[in-house]
Structures are given as structure tokens and as C-alpha cells.
């Protein structure tokens, strides 16, 4: 949609804008329909999916995005780790400082979207509690979903062999092996992707949204 392209254009890196924050990104953007009508009456929210690599965050987010569209939710935007790291965060590495900055930028964008009635689906490892808590402070109706999965299942799912390489010391700063993952202490939801299908996880999330009257 045009509104999402506009906000991403305002923060994407470009000539003279190496870290992806133009002056436009300092202006609160307003969501409009194709007819130009302001649509801030509907409550926005952020579904923040956190968990280790391979836990199923992106798959759940894709399925949830489709389910929300099926339910008639007019504005849904998905923000994915790979997507963002190839765009507004392509200047960042994997040190703790860079990981925190990565989440700070994502939290900023998610906050703008949710404040303007957009259902925002964020799927990031986001390993550090402090950074996730800071993102929560930026966002309207922040819902932290811990996508839990046991380590053996993660290794079995890993067709690229990244976990094995990390265990062998070939990949430094790999979350869950050589870098820490700080589990959420008080997430709104926990889904166990080793014991649940993505569809079952989506049903858990939509049931929570119904309970909070964020969807009908």
C-alpha cells in the first residue's frame, strides 16, 4: 500500500542518508485510505514475535497476516528481521549495540504504524529484554508473543546447518549458541512451535485479540 511505501521511503538508507533516517521520518505520518480519508478510529496494535532463529516467527506472522486480512482488518503491515536488515538496518552488524539499535529502529516504525490504526506484525529474534521493553514503550497496544521452541527441534529444522556451524565455532555471535537469548519474563502470550502448528499459534493470538476487543 502507498502509505507503507511512503513511511519506508522516509527511513530507508539512500544517498546522503546512510543510516536511513531522513527529516521526513521525524514527522508523525497519518494513515489514509485510497480516498484520502484519515483512518485513526480503529485501534492499532503491535504483535511482537520474539524467539530463537528457526522457531517459526516469520511463518506465524505470515499466517497471521492472512488471517487478519480474511477477517477484514483494513491495515496490516508485517516487519520481518531479514526484510529490515536488508533495508533500514543494513548498516548494522551483530554486536549487542547494533542489535539494540536494530530493535530501536523497528520499535520506532512499529510505534508510528500502531498509533495510526495499523495492525503491525513484528517478527525478530530481539534477544535482549531491555531492547524489547524499550520497543514496548514506543508502541500502542504492544503484545509480546514468545515463540518458544526446544533446542533439539531448532537444530533439526535448520536445513542450512547454521546451528551446527555455530556450535563448531564457525559462526560468531550466533544467538542461542555464542550469544545470549533472554527469554521474556512476562509476555502476553507464549506459543510452543515444537508442539503447535502455525495455524494453532495463530488461533491463540487471534483469541487474545478478540478478548482484548482489538478484532471482531
Residue pairs with C-beta under 8 A, 6 or more apart in sequence:
1 75
2 34
3 29
3 31
3 32
3 75
4 77
6 29
7 25
7 29
7 109
7 112
7 113
8 87
8 88
9 24
10 22
10 24
10 25
10 29
11 20
11 21
11 22
11 25
11 88
11 105
11 109
12 20
12 87
12 88
13 19
13 20
13 87
13 88
13 90
13 91
14 20
14 22
18 91
19 91
20 87
20 88
20 89
20 91
20 105
25 108
28 112
28 115
29 112
29 116
30 38
30 40
30 116
31 38
31 39
31 40
31 75
31 113
31 116
31 117
31 118
32 38
32 39
33 39
33 74
39 74
39 75
39 116
39 117
40 116
40 117
41 117
42 74
42 75
42 117
43 117
43 140
43 141
43 214
44 75
44 113
44 114
44 115
44 116
44 117
44 118
44 119
44 120
44 140
44 141
45 114
45 119
45 120
45 140
45 141
45 142
45 143
45 209
45 214
46 110
46 111
46 113
46 114
46 120
46 122
46 139
46 140
46 141
46 142
46 143
47 61
47 64
47 119
47 120
47 121
47 122
47 143
47 145
47 205
48 110
48 122
48 124
48 126
48 132
48 135
48 136
48 139
48 142
48 143
48 144
48 145
49 57
49 60
49 61
49 121
49 122
49 123
49 124
49 145
49 147
50 57
50 124
50 125
50 126
50 132
50 144
50 145
50 146
50 147
50 184
50 187
51 57
51 125
51 146
51 147
51 148
51 149
51 193
52 125
52 149
52 154
52 175
52 176
52 181
53 125
53 154
53 158
53 162
53 163
53 174
53 175
53 176
54 149
54 154
54 157
54 158
54 163
55 147
55 148
55 149
55 154
55 193
56 147
56 149
56 193
56 198
56 201
57 81
57 123
57 124
57 125
57 147
58 80
58 81
58 82
58 123
59 198
60 123
60 145
60 147
60 191
60 193
60 198
60 201
60 202
60 205
61 78
61 80
61 121
61 122
61 123
62 78
63 198
63 199
63 201
63 202
64 121
64 202
64 205
64 206
65 76
65 78
65 121
67 202
67 206
68 76
68 119
68 206
68 215
69 76
71 206
71 215
71 216
72 216
73 119
73 215
75 117
75 118
75 119
76 118
76 119
76 120
76 121
77 113
77 118
77 119
77 120
77 121
78 120
78 121
78 122
78 123
79 106
79 109
79 110
79 120
79 121
79 122
79 123
79 124
80 123
80 124
81 123
81 124
81 125
84 102
84 105
84 106
84 124
85 92
85 102
88 105
88 109
89 101
89 102
89 105
89 106
92 98
92 99
92 101
92 102
94 173
94 179
95 173
96 128
96 179
99 127
99 128
99 131
100 128
100 130
100 131
102 124
103 124
103 126
103 128
103 131
103 132
103 134
103 135
104 131
104 134
104 135
106 122
106 124
106 135
107 131
107 134
107 135
107 136
107 138
107 139
108 138
110 120
110 122
110 135
110 138
110 139
111 135
111 138
111 139
111 140
113 120
114 120
114 139
114 140
114 141
114 142
115 140
120 139
125 175
125 181
126 132
126 135
127 175
127 179
127 180
127 181
127 182
128 180
128 182
129 182
129 184
129 185
132 144
132 184
135 142
136 142
136 144
141 212
141 214
143 188
143 189
143 205
143 208
143 209
144 184
144 187
144 188
144 189
145 187
145 188
145 189
145 190
145 191
145 205
146 183
146 184
146 187
146 189
146 190
146 191
147 191
147 193
147 201
148 183
148 190
148 191
148 192
148 193
148 194
149 192
149 193
149 194
150 194
151 176
153 193
153 194
154 163
154 176
155 163
155 164
158 164
162 171
162 174
163 174
163 176
163 177
165 171
166 174
166 176
166 177
166 178
167 177
169 178
171 177
171 178
172 178
173 179
175 181
184 190
188 208
189 204
189 205
189 208
191 200
191 201
191 204
191 205
193 201
196 204
206 215
209 215
210 216
